Amino acid sequence: MTAAVIAVVGAFWVTSGLWLDPNGRAITVNASDQALFEWLLAYGGHVLSHGQNPFFTDLMNVPDGVNLAVNTSITVYAVVFAPLTWLIGPPATFLVVLTLNLAGSALAWYWLLSRHLVRSTPAALLGGVFIGFAPGLVAHANAHLNWSAGWIAPVLVWGVLRLRRPGQWLRDGILLGILVAVAFSIAAEGLFFTALACGVFLGTWAAHRSRRAEARAALPDFLRGLGVTAVVAFALLAYPLWLHFMGPQKFHGTGFDPVIHAEDIAAYGAYPQRSLAGQAGLGTSLAPNPTEENSFLGVALLVLAVVCFTVLWRHADPARRATLRALGVTALVFTVLSWGPRVKIFEVRTDVPLPYALLGHLPVFNAALPSRLALVVAPLVGLLLAHTVDALRTRPPSRRARAGWLAGFAVALLPLVPTPLLTVQREPLPEFITSGVWRQYVSPGGVLTPVPLTIDLTPDGQRWQAYALANRQGEFAIPSGFFLGPGGPDGRGRIGPVPRPTDTLLAEVARTGVVPTITDADRAAARDDLRYWRVQVVVLDPQMHGTKFPLHPDAVLDATTQLLGPPEQVSDVWLWRVPA
């Protein structure tokens, strides 16, 4: 009960800024991803009610569509929470899922620790709460419904540990295969990292001489169960896997620079911005953005972890040392890999190569961001802390030693207590959308585009779509969108489609407020682009929203009028009809 109360209160505390107005506030530092996940939740309900493909959509990126299997499509969430999305809307459902993610992460780790890994409840409680609200997880609560689902890792670990049960390999293999399919649909990158961590840990553990006989005895059932897991998972994921690797709009790798998105070595000793230490002025900018503070454990916790490991090692029997060595090796491997292909320290990039340089070009590795490998380290530190508390309760130290341990844990952990996410009031949706007036100007399934076009920096079009889908007004398509698709260098992905002249021009006008000289060539290009996108109406919302910088609607109105002619005012927007 205590664990549940702490987990729920902590989750509401972190997300409290959004709960002030669930449908009217947005996360400040990552409103673009919030708009994407709200769209995915709305699309999940649309899939259920209209029988559409959950892994590919033609509602964005007209005429090519979007391969959702290579994006973070959170399919299980979108389908399970569809009734709630219909009832309270995508923004509020997004908040519910985010809050449940945080609370569920702490509870799942507490459950795994208390049932399978440690003997004392306080040890399990400390480990579960620390891992569930670790700096990296709180950072990804800035709108990442995939990475904030920290409950996935302990559930998968539990499933893997069950495979060693004698005679139960078929049942346990089927169960783990289902769990793998669910994890893939919510956080494929997290599934990959969890599988890697389990492989490194179990390999190191089994190689220890005190565990070889036990590992050898469990190996036949373990391998049989693993085979069943692979068969079940492949059967459930065959179509999305085909889309992922061979389907339309596929790509190899991402459009993100692995050097930029590698963990700074100094970041492990730094404090996150959304923490008590960060609010006291000790936060840093060592992450590429506030959502990617993947390590940020603080120097005090690093020192405490080393002390815990040393003390446990000194008092451990050979069997216990096998577990400690596996924990240490796994933490070291993922720490080094998270540093990416080259050393980066205190934001200074060097040419010193690191092991990730050998892995970054391999399939699957090239679709992951190396800095996120640091997310594996925090749970390992949490396990180490839990085992230490468990040992201290088994063999109580002297009063002076107990005071020293309490002081050490307080100094290491209190600065990391999270503070609420930053939020901001979002611009309201235009009445043109909320009233359904748009249906008078767009045929069912026809193409509507806002100006500037929808991308991560200007997500209005996806928010309009999410509202229309969730309220079952009908569907309209948009020519762009915030998604990962092909078109990056060397066959890699990129955010959004490859730009065309018109969206490039209007995006620059929206950003700068400067209207260049519009020529006949620009007007001809605009006609060609609108024909290519099959656009029926162009819409300008005077309250247009930018996620990273303010936009200039008057300049966009001027530029679009010079391109397409005088608009008409419909409801609260400016509208241009495009002849067929």
C-alpha positions as CSV (number, residue, x, y, z in Angstrom):
1,M,0.0,0.0,0.0
2,T,2.8,2.4,0.9
3,A,4.5,1.7,-2.5
4,A,1.2,2.4,-4.3
5,V,0.7,5.7,-2.5
6,I,4.2,6.9,-3.1
7,A,4.1,5.9,-6.8
8,V,0.7,7.6,-7.5
9,V,1.5,10.8,-5.5
10,G,4.9,11.0,-7.2
11,A,3.4,10.6,-10.7
12,F,0.7,13.3,-10.0
13,W,3.4,15.5,-8.6
14,V,5.6,15.3,-11.7
15,T,2.6,15.9,-14.1
16,S,0.8,18.4,-11.8
17,G,1.3,21.3,-14.2
18,L,-0.8,19.4,-16.9
19,W,-3.5,18.4,-14.4
20,L,-4.4,22.1,-13.8
21,D,-6.1,22.0,-17.3
22,P,-5.6,18.6,-19.0
23,N,-7.0,19.7,-22.4
24,G,-5.6,23.2,-22.2
25,R,-2.0,22.9,-21.2
26,A,1.1,21.5,-23.0
27,I,4.6,20.5,-22.0
28,T,6.8,23.5,-22.5
29,V,10.0,21.8,-23.7
30,N,8.5,19.2,-26.0
31,A,5.1,20.3,-27.2
32,S,5.8,18.8,-30.6
33,D,6.1,15.2,-29.3
34,Q,3.0,15.8,-27.2
35,A,1.1,16.7,-30.3
36,L,2.4,13.6,-32.1
37,F,1.4,11.2,-29.3
38,E,-2.0,12.9,-29.0
39,W,-2.5,12.2,-32.7
40,L,-1.4,8.6,-32.3
41,L,-4.0,8.1,-29.5
42,A,-6.7,9.7,-31.6
43,Y,-5.7,7.5,-34.6
44,G,-5.9,4.4,-32.5
45,G,-9.6,5.1,-31.8
46,H,-10.1,5.8,-35.5
47,V,-8.5,2.5,-36.4
48,L,-11.0,0.7,-34.1
49,S,-14.1,2.5,-35.3
50,H,-13.2,2.5,-39.0
51,G,-11.1,-0.7,-39.4
52,Q,-8.1,1.0,-40.7
53,N,-4.4,-0.1,-40.7
54,P,-2.8,0.6,-37.3
55,F,0.7,0.5,-38.8
56,F,0.3,2.6,-41.9
57,T,-1.7,5.8,-42.6
58,D,-2.6,7.9,-45.6
59,L,-3.8,10.8,-43.4
60,M,-0.4,12.4,-43.3
61,N,2.4,12.9,-45.8
62,V,0.0,12.9,-48.8
63,P,0.5,11.3,-51.3
64,D,3.0,8.9,-49.8
65,G,1.6,8.2,-46.4
66,V,3.5,7.3,-43.2
67,N,4.9,4.0,-42.1
68,L,3.9,4.0,-38.4
69,A,5.7,0.7,-37.8
70,V,9.1,2.6,-38.1
71,N,7.7,5.3,-35.8
72,T,6.8,5.1,-32.2
73,S,3.2,4.2,-32.8
74,I,2.2,3.1,-29.2
75,T,-0.4,0.8,-30.9
76,V,-1.4,-1.0,-27.7
77,Y,-1.9,2.2,-25.8
78,A,-3.8,3.8,-28.7
79,V,-6.2,0.8,-28.9
80,V,-6.7,0.1,-25.2
81,F,-7.3,3.7,-24.3
82,A,-9.5,4.5,-27.4
83,P,-12.8,4.6,-25.4
84,L,-11.1,7.1,-23.0
85,T,-9.9,9.2,-25.9
86,W,-13.4,9.3,-27.3
87,L,-14.7,10.3,-23.9
88,I,-12.3,13.0,-22.7
89,G,-10.2,13.8,-25.8
90,P,-6.6,13.1,-26.9
91,P,-4.8,15.7,-24.6
92,A,-6.4,14.4,-21.4
93,T,-5.9,10.8,-22.4
94,F,-2.2,11.6,-23.1
95,L,-2.0,12.9,-19.5
96,V,-3.7,9.8,-18.1
97,V,-1.3,7.5,-19.9
98,L,1.8,9.6,-18.9
99,T,0.7,9.6,-15.2
100,L,0.1,5.8,-15.3
101,N,3.4,5.3,-16.9
102,L,5.3,7.0,-14.1
103,A,3.3,5.3,-11.3
104,G,3.4,1.9,-13.0
105,S,7.2,2.1,-13.4
106,A,7.8,2.6,-9.7
107,L,5.2,-0.1,-8.8
108,A,6.5,-2.6,-11.3
109,W,10.1,-2.3,-10.1
110,Y,8.9,-2.5,-6.5
111,W,6.9,-5.7,-7.3
112,L,9.9,-7.3,-9.1
113,L,12.3,-6.5,-6.3
114,S,10.0,-7.5,-3.4
115,R,8.9,-10.8,-5.0
116,H,12.1,-12.0,-6.6
117,L,15.2,-10.0,-5.8
118,V,15.4,-8.8,-2.2
119,R,13.9,-9.9,1.1
120,S,13.0,-6.6,2.9
121,T,10.2,-4.3,2.0
122,P,12.1,-1.1,2.6
123,A,14.8,-2.3,0.2
124,A,12.3,-3.0,-2.5
125,L,10.5,0.3,-1.8
126,L,13.7,2.3,-2.1
127,G,14.8,0.6,-5.3
128,G,11.4,0.8,-6.9
129,V,10.8,4.5,-6.2
130,F,14.3,5.4,-7.2
131,I,14.2,3.5,-10.5
132,G,10.6,4.6,-11.2
133,F,11.5,8.3,-10.8
134,A,15.1,8.2,-12.0
135,P,16.3,11.3,-13.7
136,G,16.2,9.8,-17.2
137,L,12.6,8.6,-16.7
138,V,11.4,12.0,-15.4
139,A,13.2,13.7,-18.3
140,H,11.4,11.5,-20.9
141,A,8.1,12.3,-19.1
142,N,8.5,15.4,-21.2
143,A,5.9,13.9,-23.7
144,H,7.6,10.6,-24.5
145,L,4.8,8.0,-23.9
146,N,7.2,5.3,-25.1
147,W,10.3,6.0,-22.9
148,S,8.3,7.0,-19.8
149,A,6.8,3.5,-19.9
150,G,9.5,2.3,-17.5
151,W,7.2,-0.6,-16.3
152,I,8.1,-2.5,-19.4
153,A,11.6,-3.4,-18.4
154,P,10.8,-5.1,-15.0
155,V,7.9,-7.1,-16.6
156,L,10.2,-8.3,-19.4
157,V,12.9,-9.2,-16.8
158,W,10.4,-11.2,-14.8
159,G,9.4,-13.0,-18.0
160,V,13.0,-13.9,-18.8
161,L,13.7,-15.1,-15.2
162,R,10.7,-17.5,-15.5
163,L,12.2,-19.2,-18.5
164,R,14.6,-21.1,-16.2
165,R,11.7,-22.9,-14.4
166,P,12.0,-26.6,-15.1
167,G,9.2,-28.1,-17.1
168,Q,7.4,-24.8,-17.7
169,W,9.2,-23.6,-20.8
170,L,6.1,-23.8,-23.1
171,R,3.8,-21.8,-20.9
172,D,6.5,-19.3,-19.9
173,G,7.7,-18.9,-23.5
174,I,4.2,-18.1,-24.8
175,L,3.8,-15.5,-22.0
176,L,7.1,-13.9,-22.7
177,G,6.4,-13.8,-26.5
178,I,3.1,-11.9,-25.8
179,L,5.0,-9.5,-23.5
180,V,7.6,-8.9,-26.2
181,A,4.9,-8.1,-28.8
182,V,3.3,-5.6,-26.4
183,A,6.7,-4.0,-25.6
184,F,7.5,-3.7,-29.3
185,S,4.2,-1.9,-29.9
186,I,4.9,0.7,-27.2
187,A,8.7,1.1,-27.0
188,A,10.7,-0.9,-29.5
189,E,13.9,0.8,-28.7
190,G,13.3,0.1,-25.0
191,L,12.7,-3.6,-25.8
192,F,16.0,-3.7,-27.7
193,F,17.9,-2.2,-24.8
194,T,16.2,-4.5,-22.3
195,A,17.1,-7.6,-24.4
196,L,20.7,-6.4,-24.6
197,A,20.9,-5.8,-20.9
198,C,19.5,-9.2,-20.1
199,G,22.0,-10.8,-22.5
200,V,25.0,-9.1,-21.0
201,F,23.9,-9.7,-17.4
202,L,22.9,-13.4,-17.8
203,G,26.0,-14.1,-19.9
204,T,28.3,-12.6,-17.2
205,W,26.4,-14.3,-14.4
206,A,26.4,-17.7,-16.1
207,A,30.2,-17.5,-16.8
208,H,31.0,-17.2,-13.1
209,R,32.4,-20.5,-11.8
210,S,30.0,-20.6,-8.9
211,R,27.0,-20.4,-11.2
212,R,28.1,-22.6,-14.1
213,A,26.5,-25.8,-12.9
214,E,23.2,-24.0,-12.2
215,A,23.3,-22.3,-15.5
216,R,24.1,-25.5,-17.4
217,A,21.2,-27.3,-15.7
218,A,18.7,-24.5,-16.5
219,L,20.0,-24.0,-20.1
220,P,17.8,-26.6,-21.9
221,D,14.5,-25.3,-20.5
222,F,15.7,-21.7,-21.0
223,L,16.6,-22.2,-24.6
224,R,13.3,-24.0,-25.3
225,G,11.3,-21.2,-23.7
226,L,13.3,-18.6,-25.6
227,G,12.5,-20.5,-28.9
228,V,8.8,-20.4,-28.0
229,T,9.1,-16.7,-27.2
230,A,10.7,-16.0,-30.6
231,V,7.9,-18.0,-32.5
232,V,5.1,-16.3,-30.6
233,A,6.5,-12.8,-30.9
234,F,7.3,-13.3,-34.6
235,A,3.7,-14.6,-35.2
236,L,2.2,-11.5,-33.5
237,L,4.7,-9.1,-35.0
238,A,5.2,-10.5,-38.5
239,Y,3.3,-7.7,-40.3
240,P,4.7,-4.7,-38.4
241,L,8.2,-6.2,-38.7
242,W,7.8,-6.6,-42.5
243,L,6.6,-2.9,-42.6
244,H,9.5,-1.9,-40.4
245,F,12.3,-3.4,-42.5
246,M,10.8,-3.8,-46.0
247,G,7.5,-1.9,-46.2
248,P,6.8,1.4,-48.0
249,Q,8.3,4.6,-46.5
250,K,10.9,2.6,-44.7
251,F,14.4,3.9,-44.0
252,H,17.6,2.7,-42.4
253,G,18.9,4.5,-39.3
254,T,17.6,7.8,-38.1
255,G,18.2,11.4,-39.0
256,F,19.8,12.1,-35.6
257,D,23.5,12.6,-35.3
258,P,24.9,9.8,-33.0
259,V,27.6,12.2,-31.8
260,I,25.2,14.9,-30.7
261,H,22.9,12.2,-29.2
262,A,25.6,10.5,-27.2
263,E,25.9,10.9,-23.5
264,D,28.5,13.4,-22.3
265,I,30.8,11.6,-19.9
266,A,30.4,14.5,-17.4
267,A,26.6,14.1,-17.5
268,Y,26.7,11.1,-15.2
269,G,27.9,13.3,-12.4
270,A,25.6,16.2,-13.2
271,Y,22.1,17.0,-11.8
272,P,19.0,17.1,-14.0
273,Q,17.1,20.3,-14.5
274,R,13.8,19.1,-13.1
275,S,15.1,18.1,-9.7
276,L,15.7,19.8,-6.3
277,A,19.3,20.2,-7.2
278,G,18.4,21.6,-10.6
279,Q,16.0,24.1,-9.1
280,A,18.8,25.1,-6.7
281,G,20.9,26.1,-9.7
282,L,23.0,23.0,-10.0
283,G,21.4,21.8,-13.3
284,T,23.5,21.8,-16.5
285,S,22.9,21.8,-20.2
286,L,25.0,18.7,-20.9
287,A,22.1,17.0,-22.7
288,P,21.2,17.8,-26.3
289,N,17.7,18.8,-24.9
290,P,15.9,18.6,-21.6
291,T,14.1,15.4,-22.7
292,E,17.3,13.5,-23.1
293,E,18.8,13.8,-19.6
294,N,19.4,10.1,-19.7
295,S,22.0,9.7,-16.9
296,F,22.4,12.8,-14.6
297,L,22.9,10.7,-11.5
298,G,25.0,13.2,-9.6
299,V,28.5,12.7,-8.2
300,A,27.2,11.8,-4.7
301,L,25.1,8.9,-6.1
302,L,28.1,7.7,-8.2
303,V,30.2,7.6,-5.0
304,L,27.5,5.9,-3.0
305,A,27.1,3.3,-5.7
306,V,30.8,2.5,-5.6
307,V,30.8,2.3,-1.8
308,C,27.7,0.0,-1.9
309,F,29.3,-2.3,-4.5
310,T,32.6,-2.5,-2.5
311,V,30.8,-3.3,0.8
312,L,28.6,-5.9,-0.8
313,W,31.5,-7.5,-2.5
314,R,33.5,-7.8,0.6
315,H,30.8,-9.6,2.5
316,A,29.4,-11.7,-0.4
317,D,29.8,-15.4,-0.9
318,P,30.9,-16.7,-4.3
319,A,27.3,-17.1,-5.5
320,R,26.4,-13.5,-4.5
321,R,29.6,-12.2,-6.2
322,A,28.4,-13.7,-9.5
323,T,25.3,-11.4,-9.3
324,L,27.4,-8.4,-8.2
325,R,29.9,-8.9,-11.0
326,A,27.0,-9.2,-13.5
327,L,25.5,-6.0,-12.2
328,G,28.9,-4.2,-12.4
329,V,29.8,-5.5,-15.9
330,T,26.4,-4.6,-17.3
331,A,26.5,-1.1,-15.8
332,L,30.0,-0.6,-17.2
333,V,29.1,-1.8,-20.7
334,F,26.0,0.4,-21.0
335,T,27.8,3.4,-19.6
336,V,30.6,3.2,-22.1
337,L,28.2,2.4,-25.0
338,S,26.1,5.4,-24.0
339,W,29.1,7.7,-24.7
340,G,28.6,7.1,-28.4
341,P,31.2,6.7,-31.1
342,R,33.6,9.4,-29.8
343,V,34.5,10.8,-26.4
344,K,32.6,13.9,-25.4
345,I,33.2,15.6,-22.0
346,F,31.9,18.9,-20.7
347,E,30.5,19.5,-24.2
348,V,33.9,19.2,-25.8
349,R,33.9,16.7,-28.7
350,T,37.1,14.8,-29.3
351,D,38.3,12.3,-32.0
352,V,39.0,9.6,-29.4
353,P,37.1,6.5,-30.7
354,L,34.8,4.4,-28.4
355,P,33.3,0.9,-28.8
356,Y,30.0,2.2,-30.1
357,A,31.8,3.3,-33.3
358,L,32.0,-0.4,-34.2
359,L,28.3,-1.0,-33.5
360,G,26.6,2.2,-34.7
361,H,26.3,1.0,-38.4
362,L,24.8,-2.4,-37.5
363,P,21.1,-3.0,-38.1
364,V,18.9,-2.0,-35.2
365,F,21.8,-0.2,-33.5
366,N,21.7,2.4,-36.3
367,A,18.0,3.1,-35.4
368,A,18.8,3.8,-31.7
369,L,20.3,6.8,-30.0
370,P,23.4,5.9,-28.0
371,S,22.7,8.3,-25.2
372,R,19.5,6.4,-24.3
373,L,21.6,3.4,-23.4
374,A,22.3,5.3,-20.2
375,L,18.7,4.6,-19.2
376,V,19.8,1.0,-18.5
377,V,22.3,2.2,-15.9
378,A,19.9,3.9,-13.5
379,P,17.9,0.6,-12.8
380,L,21.2,-1.2,-12.2
381,V,22.2,1.5,-9.7
382,G,18.7,1.1,-8.1
383,L,19.2,-2.7,-7.8
384,L,22.6,-2.1,-6.1
385,L,21.0,0.3,-3.6
386,A,18.2,-2.1,-2.9
387,H,20.6,-5.0,-2.3
388,T,22.6,-2.7,0.0
389,V,19.6,-1.8,2.1
390,D,18.6,-5.5,2.2
391,A,22.1,-6.5,3.5
392,L,22.1,-3.7,6.1
393,R,18.7,-4.9,7.4
394,T,20.0,-8.5,7.5
395,R,23.2,-7.5,9.4
396,P,22.4,-4.3,11.2
397,P,25.4,-2.0,11.6
398,S,26.4,-0.1,14.6
399,R,24.6,3.1,15.5
400,R,27.4,5.3,14.1
401,A,27.6,3.3,10.9
402,R,23.8,3.4,10.5
403,A,23.9,7.2,10.8
404,G,26.7,7.3,8.2
405,W,24.6,5.2,5.8
406,L,21.5,7.3,6.3
407,A,23.5,10.5,5.6
408,G,25.1,9.0,2.5
409,F,21.7,7.9,1.0
410,A,20.2,11.3,1.9
411,V,23.1,13.3,0.3
412,A,22.9,11.1,-2.8
413,L,19.2,10.8,-3.3
414,L,17.5,14.0,-2.0
415,P,19.0,16.3,-4.7
416,L,17.5,14.0,-7.3
417,V,13.9,14.3,-6.0
418,P,11.9,15.4,-9.1
419,T,10.1,18.6,-9.5
420,P,7.0,19.1,-11.8
421,L,7.4,19.3,-15.5
422,L,7.3,22.7,-17.1
423,T,4.0,23.4,-18.8
424,V,2.4,26.2,-20.8
425,Q,-1.1,27.2,-21.8
426,R,-1.7,26.0,-25.3
427,E,-3.3,28.0,-28.1
428,P,-7.0,26.9,-28.5
429,L,-8.0,25.0,-31.6
430,P,-9.9,27.2,-34.2
431,E,-13.6,27.1,-34.2
432,F,-13.4,26.2,-37.9
433,I,-12.2,22.8,-36.7
434,T,-14.0,22.3,-33.4
435,S,-17.4,23.2,-34.9
436,G,-17.0,20.9,-37.8
437,V,-17.3,23.7,-40.4
438,W,-14.3,22.3,-42.2
439,R,-16.5,19.5,-43.6
440,Q,-18.2,22.0,-45.8
441,Y,-14.9,22.6,-47.6
442,V,-13.2,19.3,-47.6
443,S,-14.6,16.1,-49.2
444,P,-14.5,13.0,-47.0
445,G,-10.8,11.9,-46.8
446,G,-9.8,15.0,-48.8
447,V,-6.6,17.1,-48.1
448,L,-6.6,20.2,-46.0
449,T,-3.4,22.0,-45.1
450,P,-2.6,24.7,-42.6
451,V,0.0,27.3,-43.4
452,P,2.8,27.0,-42.5
453,L,2.6,23.2,-43.1
454,T,2.6,20.7,-40.3
455,I,6.0,19.6,-39.0
456,D,7.4,19.2,-35.5
457,L,8.0,23.0,-35.1
458,T,4.4,23.8,-36.3
459,P,2.1,20.9,-35.2
460,D,-1.3,22.6,-35.6
461,G,-2.4,20.3,-38.4
462,Q,-1.9,17.1,-36.4
463,R,-3.8,18.7,-33.4
464,W,-6.7,19.5,-35.7
465,Q,-6.7,16.0,-37.1
466,A,-6.5,14.5,-33.6
467,Y,-9.6,16.5,-32.6
468,A,-11.6,15.6,-35.7
469,L,-10.7,11.9,-35.4
470,A,-11.3,11.7,-31.6
471,N,-14.7,13.5,-31.9
472,R,-15.6,11.3,-34.9
473,Q,-16.2,14.3,-37.2
474,G,-14.7,12.5,-40.1
475,E,-11.3,12.5,-41.6
476,F,-9.2,14.8,-43.6
477,A,-5.6,14.3,-44.7
478,I,-2.6,16.7,-44.5
479,P,0.3,16.9,-46.9
480,S,3.1,16.9,-44.2
481,G,3.3,16.0,-40.6
482,F,5.6,15.2,-37.7
483,F,6.9,11.7,-38.3
484,L,10.1,9.9,-39.2
485,G,10.3,9.0,-42.9
486,P,12.8,8.4,-45.7
487,G,14.8,11.2,-47.3
488,G,17.7,11.7,-45.0
489,P,21.4,11.4,-46.1
490,D,22.8,8.0,-47.0
491,G,19.3,6.4,-47.0
492,R,18.7,7.4,-43.4
493,G,15.5,8.8,-42.0
494,R,14.5,12.4,-41.5
495,I,11.7,14.3,-39.6
496,G,8.9,14.9,-41.9
497,P,8.9,14.7,-45.7
498,V,11.5,16.1,-48.0
499,P,10.5,19.8,-48.3
500,R,9.1,21.3,-51.4
501,P,9.5,24.9,-52.4
502,T,6.2,26.2,-51.0
503,D,6.5,24.7,-47.5
504,T,10.1,25.8,-47.3
505,L,9.1,29.4,-48.2
506,L,6.2,29.6,-45.8
507,A,8.1,28.0,-43.0
508,E,10.8,30.7,-43.3
509,V,8.2,33.5,-43.4
510,A,6.5,32.1,-40.3
511,R,9.8,31.9,-38.4
512,T,11.3,35.2,-39.4
513,G,8.3,37.4,-40.2
514,V,10.0,38.6,-43.4
515,V,8.1,38.2,-46.7
516,P,10.5,37.9,-49.6
517,T,9.6,39.1,-53.1
518,I,7.0,36.6,-54.4
519,T,7.6,35.9,-58.1
520,D,5.6,34.2,-60.8
521,A,7.9,31.2,-60.4
522,D,6.9,31.0,-56.8
523,R,3.3,31.1,-57.7
524,A,3.8,28.3,-60.3
525,A,5.7,26.2,-57.8
526,A,2.8,26.7,-55.3
527,R,0.3,25.5,-57.9
528,D,2.5,22.5,-58.6
529,D,2.9,21.7,-54.9
530,L,-0.8,22.0,-54.1
531,R,-1.5,19.7,-57.1
532,Y,1.1,17.2,-55.9
533,W,-0.4,17.2,-52.4
534,R,-4.0,17.1,-53.8
535,V,-4.9,20.0,-51.5
536,Q,-8.5,21.2,-51.5
537,V,-8.3,24.0,-49.0
538,V,-5.5,26.0,-47.5
539,V,-6.2,27.3,-44.0
540,L,-4.4,30.0,-41.9
541,D,-5.2,30.2,-38.2
542,P,-4.4,33.7,-36.8
543,Q,-3.5,32.0,-33.5
544,M,-1.0,29.6,-35.2
545,H,1.3,27.8,-32.7
546,G,5.1,27.2,-32.8
547,T,6.7,24.8,-30.4
548,K,10.2,26.4,-30.3
549,F,9.7,30.0,-31.3
550,P,6.8,32.5,-31.9
551,L,5.3,32.6,-35.4
552,H,4.3,35.6,-37.5
553,P,0.7,35.0,-38.8
554,D,0.4,38.4,-40.5
555,A,3.5,37.7,-42.5
556,V,2.2,34.3,-43.5
557,L,-1.1,35.8,-44.5
558,D,0.7,38.3,-46.7
559,A,2.9,35.7,-48.3
560,T,0.1,33.2,-48.9
561,T,-2.2,35.9,-50.4
562,Q,0.6,36.8,-52.8
563,L,0.9,33.1,-53.8
564,L,-2.7,32.1,-54.0
565,G,-4.7,35.3,-54.2
566,P,-7.2,36.9,-51.7
567,P,-8.6,34.5,-49.1
568,E,-12.1,34.3,-47.6
569,Q,-12.7,34.5,-43.9
570,V,-14.6,31.4,-42.7
571,S,-15.4,31.2,-39.0
572,D,-12.2,32.3,-37.3
573,V,-9.7,31.3,-40.0
574,W,-8.5,32.6,-43.4
575,L,-9.2,30.1,-46.2
576,W,-8.1,29.6,-49.8
577,R,-10.0,27.1,-52.0
578,V,-7.9,25.2,-54.4
579,P,-9.5,24.4,-57.8
580,A,-9.5,20.7,-58.6
